[in-house]
Amino acid sequence: IEYLDSEELKPDIIFLDLNMPGKNGKLCLKEIRDNHSYNNIPVIIFTNTSYSTDIKEAYEFGANLYVPKNVFIRNNVNALSMILETVLNESVLSPDKEKFVLGDYATLKWI
């Protein structure tokens, strides 16, 4: 957050893990979304957590995509390619629940 606030150049995309030391990703996401100058920056949750409650909260807190990490690096590289393609080709600033989760967990039921 300090880095975002201190830089003149804003990032095109923010990748955020939910499991971070110090401040967890949900709190960080909430702080990012509370600052309206970041509203046009897609926040991609890229994490090893795939609990439906985490996915639901990330959506409610304003994330644009949710991508569960895979144990195989090649699958993560493919996921990153899909993320960039999705961000470039589609509007992810107002995601539908059906398009929110990218990858193997895309068929999760919402609670």
N, C-alpha and C positions, 0 to 999 in steps of 0.2 A: 504494500500500500504506500509506504514511504517512497519507494522508487517511482511508482505511478504518479504520485503527487509532485515529485521533484523534476520530472522530465518534461521538456517541451514537446518532444515527439512522443505521441501515444502509440502503443502497439496496435497492430491490425487485428490480432487475436490474442486472447489470454487463455493459456492452458493451466488448469488448476486441479490439483490432487486433493481429495477429501482428507487423506491421511498425511498431515504435515506436522512436523515438530513445532511446538509453540502454539500457534493459532491453528485451529482446524480449518479445513477448506470451506465448510459451511459458513463459518463466521467471516472468513475472508470474502466469500462470494457475497454475503449480505453487505459488507462494507463497500465492496465494489459497486453493487447495485444501488446503495444509498447515495452514492456520489453521481449525480446526473450527468456530469461531464464524461462518464464512461458508458452511457447508455447505448451508444452506437458501436461499442466494441463487443464482439461475440466472446462469451466466456464458455470454454469447452471444459467439461469435467472429464478428466482422463485419469481413472483411478482403478484400483484393484477391488473396490467395493461394489457389489452388485445387489445389495439388499433393496427390496422394493421401497422401503421407507426412505432410504438415502436418495434413491432416484426421485421419488415424489417430492422430497424436501428440496432437492437441487432444482427441480422444475419450478416449485413454488417460490424459491429465493431468486429466480431469474436467470439460471443458466440457460444456454442456448442449445447445447448438445450434451449428451451423457454417453461416454464411451468407456465400457469396462476394459481394463487392460487384460492382455492374454499372457500366459506363461511363455509363449513362443515369440521371440523377437520379430520374426518375419510377419506374424499376424499383427503385431503392434505397428510395424512399418506400413502394412496394408491399411490398418485402421487410420493411421495418420494421413495417408493418401486420400482415403475416403472423407476424412474430416475436411481437408483442404478443398477437395472437389465440392463437397456439400456447401461449404462456406462461400466459395467462389460462384457457384451456380445457382444457389437457392437463397432465399431470404431466411436466415436462421434467427433474426432478431425477434421474431414472434413465433416461436416454434409450436407446432401442434403436438399434442401428447403422442400421437401415432408416429411422429417423425423425431421425437426427442431422443430416444435411445438408439444408438448406432451399433450394429454388430449382432453378436449372438443373443443378446438379451432383448432384442427389439420386440419380441413377442410377449414380454412380461405383462401381466395384468395389473392394472392400476387399482390401488386400494382406496 
